[in-house]
Amino acid sequence: MSGINSTVNQRTNMAGQNRLELLLFGLNDDQEYGINVFKVREVLPCPNLTAIPKQTTALKGLAHIRGETIPVIDLSQAIGGVPVEADDRQNCFLIVSEYNRRVLAFLVRNVDRILPAKWDQVSPPPIETNEKNYLTAVVQYEKGLIEILDVEQVLADLIPVNTEVTSTTITKADRENASKYHILVVDDSSVARTQVKKALESLNIKVTTANNGQAALDVLTQLADKNHKVRDIFLMVISDIEMPEMDGYTLVKKIREDSRLKPLYVILHSSLSGRFNLAMVKRVGADSFIGKFNPDELAEAVVERINAVEA
């Protein structure tokens, strides 16, 4: 376990190279799952949990770790599988992670190893799968398929996120003015795309979505190939970072390398808020970074950009 923990802090040099490393783990089934090590703070045997009164969901209790009180989610139960029995937790592990500005611990059956991969080896789920599921990507390796779970969907179902823009700094005139603009939103999580889309559409902004960096780049280059001025079509691109086929870092690099796309304003919008390397955001050429998910902060950034364009 110490080997896994010691390597987590050594991975930031992969950013911008379309690479990732997956921490492999198991639940109460035969499937192997993966989580990006960037999301992992530490892995440890499950300690005694403090129960939450009248709690009947996959939220199993609170763990007290290094001075913090951290909610613990039985990941198997959260995705519809068999829960871990209370008296069996001492044989399980916690993956302490940072998602959407929250520190959470996922209760898992076992932790295997760290697997290096490239995002272009990571595939979206087959189109035959139901869109309403917890699978966001798959990776082929020697033992079969590794499933990468849509943790944002898990958390949205367990702890619903407000998508309403309530910022008092955004006026009625701002909303009316925003209706002239169009934004490209890029995210592999269907729930994340929906959250951002709802927040932006509440400003009356037109939204186009893409489910990974390659799909977004195809949209942009096809417009440029038709001699459209892409910066006149899209006010900005708001992109996740972790995505199959092409991650957000690589998308930004590709945009900056194409003279036709280079002027586009790009915001990286990711749940990689805790271990995030802000220097990398600047290095690849992004204009800004916003951690997921705060609808007011996102909306205010959009209005600020509109005002800058019109100044």
C-alpha positions as CSV (number, residue, x, y, z in Angstrom):
1,M,0.0,0.0,0.0
2,S,2.9,2.4,0.8
3,G,4.1,1.9,-2.8
4,I,0.7,3.1,-4.2
5,N,0.7,6.1,-1.9
6,S,4.3,7.1,-2.6
7,T,3.7,7.1,-6.4
8,V,0.6,9.3,-6.4
9,N,2.6,12.5,-5.9
10,Q,5.0,11.6,-8.8
11,R,2.5,11.7,-11.7
12,T,2.0,15.4,-12.5
13,N,4.8,15.2,-15.2
14,M,2.4,13.2,-17.4
15,A,0.0,16.2,-17.7
16,G,-0.1,17.5,-21.3
17,Q,1.2,14.3,-22.8
18,N,-2.3,12.7,-23.1
19,R,-1.2,10.1,-20.5
20,L,-2.7,8.9,-17.3
21,E,-2.2,6.3,-14.7
22,L,-5.0,4.3,-13.3
23,L,-5.3,2.9,-9.7
24,L,-6.9,-0.5,-10.2
25,F,-9.4,-1.7,-7.6
26,G,-12.1,-4.3,-7.1
27,L,-15.6,-4.2,-5.7
28,N,-18.0,-7.1,-4.8
29,D,-17.9,-8.6,-8.3
30,D,-15.3,-10.0,-10.8
31,Q,-14.9,-6.7,-12.7
32,E,-11.7,-4.6,-12.4
33,Y,-12.2,-0.9,-12.1
34,G,-9.9,2.1,-12.4
35,I,-9.6,5.6,-11.0
36,N,-7.1,8.3,-12.2
37,V,-4.3,8.6,-9.6
38,F,-4.6,12.4,-9.9
39,K,-7.9,12.0,-8.0
40,V,-6.3,9.9,-5.3
41,R,-5.1,11.5,-2.1
42,E,-4.2,8.2,-0.3
43,V,-5.2,4.5,0.0
44,L,-5.6,2.9,3.5
45,P,-7.3,0.0,5.2
46,C,-10.8,0.9,6.2
47,P,-10.9,2.2,9.8
48,N,-13.8,2.1,12.1
49,L,-16.6,4.4,10.8
50,T,-18.8,6.7,12.7
51,A,-22.4,5.9,11.7
52,I,-24.7,8.5,10.3
53,P,-28.2,8.3,12.0
54,K,-31.0,7.1,9.7
55,Q,-28.7,6.9,6.7
56,T,-30.0,4.2,4.3
57,T,-28.0,5.1,1.1
58,A,-24.5,4.1,0.0
59,L,-23.1,6.8,2.3
60,K,-21.9,4.5,5.1
61,G,-20.5,6.8,7.7
62,L,-17.6,9.1,8.5
63,A,-14.0,8.3,8.7
64,H,-11.6,10.4,10.8
65,I,-8.4,10.6,8.8
66,R,-5.4,12.9,9.6
67,G,-7.6,15.4,11.4
68,E,-10.3,15.5,8.8
69,T,-13.8,14.0,9.0
70,I,-14.5,12.4,5.6
71,P,-17.7,10.8,4.3
72,V,-17.3,7.2,3.1
73,I,-19.3,5.9,0.2
74,D,-19.7,2.1,-0.5
75,L,-18.9,2.3,-4.2
76,S,-20.4,-1.1,-5.0
77,Q,-23.7,-0.2,-3.5
78,A,-23.6,3.3,-5.1
79,I,-23.5,1.7,-8.6
80,G,-26.2,-0.8,-7.9
81,G,-24.1,-3.7,-6.7
82,V,-23.8,-5.8,-3.5
83,P,-22.9,-3.6,-0.5
84,V,-20.1,-4.5,1.9
85,E,-21.4,-5.9,5.1
86,A,-20.5,-3.8,8.2
87,D,-18.6,-6.6,9.8
88,D,-16.5,-7.1,6.7
89,R,-15.2,-3.6,6.3
90,Q,-12.0,-4.4,8.2
91,N,-11.0,-6.5,5.1
92,C,-11.6,-3.6,2.7
93,F,-9.9,-0.4,1.8
94,L,-10.7,3.3,1.4
95,I,-9.6,5.3,-1.6
96,V,-9.5,8.9,-0.4
97,S,-10.2,11.1,-3.3
98,E,-11.0,14.7,-4.3
99,Y,-14.0,15.3,-6.5
100,N,-15.8,18.5,-7.2
101,R,-14.3,20.3,-4.4
102,R,-15.1,17.6,-1.9
103,V,-12.8,15.1,-0.1
104,L,-14.5,11.7,-0.2
105,A,-13.5,8.2,0.6
106,F,-14.7,5.2,-1.5
107,L,-15.0,1.9,0.2
108,V,-13.7,-0.8,-2.1
109,R,-13.0,-4.5,-1.7
110,N,-9.3,-4.5,-2.8
111,V,-6.7,-2.4,-4.4
112,D,-4.4,-3.9,-7.1
113,R,-1.8,-1.7,-8.7
114,I,-1.2,1.3,-10.8
115,L,-1.5,0.9,-14.6
116,P,0.1,3.4,-17.0
117,A,-2.0,4.2,-20.1
118,K,-2.7,6.9,-22.7
119,W,-6.0,8.7,-23.1
120,D,-6.1,7.6,-26.7
121,Q,-6.2,4.0,-25.5
122,V,-9.2,4.8,-23.3
123,S,-12.5,4.4,-25.2
124,P,-16.0,5.7,-24.5
125,P,-18.5,3.1,-23.5
126,P,-20.1,1.2,-26.4
127,I,-23.0,3.0,-27.9
128,E,-25.2,0.1,-27.1
129,T,-25.0,0.8,-23.4
130,N,-27.7,2.8,-21.8
131,E,-26.8,6.4,-21.4
132,K,-28.1,6.3,-17.8
133,N,-25.3,4.2,-16.3
134,Y,-22.1,4.7,-14.2
135,L,-19.6,3.8,-17.0
136,T,-17.7,6.6,-18.5
137,A,-14.9,4.8,-20.3
138,V,-13.1,1.4,-20.7
139,V,-9.5,0.4,-21.1
140,Q,-8.3,-2.8,-22.8
141,Y,-5.4,-4.6,-21.1
142,E,-4.1,-8.1,-20.8
143,K,-6.6,-9.4,-18.4
144,G,-9.6,-7.9,-20.2
145,L,-11.5,-4.6,-19.8
146,I,-11.0,-2.1,-17.0
147,E,-14.1,0.0,-16.4
148,I,-13.7,3.7,-15.4
149,L,-16.7,4.8,-13.4
150,D,-18.5,8.1,-13.9
151,V,-18.0,9.2,-10.3
152,E,-19.7,12.5,-11.1
153,Q,-22.9,10.6,-11.9
154,V,-22.5,8.5,-8.7
155,L,-22.2,11.7,-6.6
156,A,-25.0,13.5,-8.4
157,D,-27.3,10.7,-7.7
158,L,-26.2,10.4,-4.1
159,I,-25.6,14.1,-3.3
160,P,-27.6,16.1,-5.9
161,V,-25.8,19.2,-7.3
162,N,-27.6,22.5,-7.7
163,T,-27.3,23.8,-11.3
164,E,-29.3,27.1,-10.8
165,V,-27.4,30.3,-11.3
166,T,-28.2,32.6,-8.3
167,S,-25.4,35.1,-8.4
168,T,-26.6,38.6,-7.6
169,T,-23.8,40.1,-9.7
170,I,-25.4,38.8,-12.9
171,T,-28.2,41.2,-14.0
172,K,-31.2,40.8,-16.3
173,A,-29.3,42.9,-18.9
174,D,-26.4,40.4,-18.6
175,R,-28.7,37.5,-19.4
176,E,-30.3,39.3,-22.3
177,N,-26.9,40.2,-23.7
178,A,-25.6,36.6,-23.3
179,S,-28.3,35.3,-25.7
180,K,-26.1,36.5,-28.6
181,Y,-23.3,34.0,-27.7
182,H,-22.5,30.3,-28.2
183,I,-20.2,28.1,-26.1
184,L,-18.7,24.7,-26.8
185,V,-18.8,22.4,-23.7
186,V,-16.6,19.4,-23.6
187,D,-16.9,16.6,-21.0
188,D,-17.1,12.8,-21.1
189,S,-19.5,12.7,-18.2
190,S,-23.1,13.0,-19.3
191,V,-24.1,14.3,-15.9
192,A,-21.4,16.9,-16.0
193,R,-22.4,18.0,-19.5
194,T,-26.0,18.4,-18.4
195,Q,-25.0,20.4,-15.3
196,V,-22.9,22.9,-17.3
197,K,-25.5,23.1,-20.1
198,K,-28.3,23.9,-17.6
199,A,-26.2,26.6,-15.9
200,L,-25.3,28.2,-19.2
201,E,-28.7,28.0,-20.7
202,S,-30.1,29.7,-17.7
203,L,-28.1,32.7,-19.0
204,N,-29.8,32.2,-22.4
205,I,-26.5,31.2,-24.0
206,K,-26.6,28.6,-26.8
207,V,-24.6,25.5,-25.9
208,T,-23.0,22.8,-28.1
209,T,-21.6,19.7,-26.4
210,A,-18.9,17.2,-27.2
211,N,-18.0,14.1,-25.2
212,N,-14.2,14.2,-25.5
213,G,-11.4,16.3,-26.7
214,Q,-11.1,14.6,-30.1
215,A,-14.8,15.2,-30.8
216,A,-14.5,18.8,-29.8
217,L,-11.4,19.3,-32.0
218,D,-13.3,17.7,-34.9
219,V,-16.1,20.2,-34.5
220,L,-13.7,23.1,-34.5
221,T,-11.5,22.0,-37.3
222,Q,-14.4,21.2,-39.6
223,L,-15.7,24.7,-39.1
224,A,-12.3,26.1,-39.8
225,D,-11.9,24.0,-42.9
226,K,-15.1,25.6,-44.2
227,N,-13.4,29.0,-43.7
228,H,-15.5,30.0,-40.7
229,K,-13.9,32.2,-38.1
230,V,-14.3,29.9,-35.2
231,R,-13.7,32.6,-32.6
232,D,-16.7,34.5,-34.1
233,I,-18.9,31.3,-33.6
234,F,-17.9,30.4,-30.1
235,L,-17.4,32.8,-27.3
236,M,-15.3,30.1,-25.6
237,V,-14.6,26.5,-25.0
238,I,-15.2,25.0,-21.6
239,S,-13.5,21.7,-21.3
240,D,-13.0,18.9,-18.8
241,I,-9.5,17.5,-18.4
242,E,-9.9,13.7,-18.0
243,M,-11.5,12.4,-21.2
244,P,-11.1,9.3,-23.3
245,E,-9.3,9.6,-26.7
246,M,-8.0,13.1,-26.0
247,D,-7.8,14.8,-22.7
248,G,-8.4,18.5,-22.1
249,Y,-4.7,19.4,-21.8
250,T,-4.1,18.0,-25.3
251,L,-7.2,19.6,-26.7
252,V,-5.8,23.0,-25.6
253,K,-2.4,22.3,-27.1
254,K,-4.0,21.3,-30.4
255,I,-6.1,24.5,-30.4
256,R,-3.1,26.7,-29.8
257,E,-1.1,24.9,-32.5
258,D,-3.7,25.7,-35.1
259,S,-3.5,29.3,-36.2
260,R,-7.2,29.2,-37.2
261,L,-8.2,28.1,-33.7
262,K,-5.5,29.7,-31.6
263,P,-7.6,32.9,-30.6
264,L,-10.3,30.8,-28.9
265,Y,-10.7,31.5,-25.2
266,V,-10.5,28.2,-23.3
267,I,-11.5,27.4,-19.7
268,L,-10.5,24.1,-18.2
269,H,-13.3,22.9,-15.9
270,S,-12.4,19.9,-13.9
271,S,-12.9,18.0,-10.6
272,L,-9.1,17.7,-10.4
273,S,-9.2,20.6,-8.0
274,G,-7.1,19.3,-5.1
275,R,-4.1,17.8,-6.9
276,F,-4.4,20.1,-9.8
277,N,-1.2,21.6,-11.2
278,L,-2.1,25.2,-12.1
279,A,1.3,25.7,-13.8
280,M,0.2,23.1,-16.3
281,V,-2.9,25.1,-17.2
282,K,-0.8,28.0,-18.2
283,R,1.9,25.8,-19.9
284,V,-0.6,24.2,-22.3
285,G,-2.1,27.6,-23.0
286,A,-5.5,27.6,-21.3
287,D,-6.9,31.0,-20.4
288,S,-8.4,30.0,-17.0
289,F,-9.3,27.1,-14.7
290,I,-12.5,26.6,-12.7
291,G,-13.0,23.7,-10.4
292,K,-16.2,21.7,-10.7
293,F,-19.0,22.5,-10.1
294,N,-20.2,25.9,-9.0
295,P,-22.8,27.3,-11.4
296,D,-22.4,30.9,-10.1
297,E,-18.6,30.8,-10.6
298,L,-19.0,29.4,-14.1
299,A,-21.7,31.9,-15.0
300,E,-19.7,34.9,-13.6
301,A,-16.6,33.8,-15.7
302,V,-18.8,33.7,-18.8
303,V,-20.3,37.1,-18.2
304,E,-16.8,38.5,-17.4
305,R,-15.6,37.2,-20.8
306,I,-18.6,38.7,-22.6
307,N,-17.9,42.1,-21.1
308,A,-14.2,41.8,-22.1
309,V,-15.1,41.0,-25.7
310,E,-17.5,43.9,-25.9
311,A,-15.3,46.4,-24.1
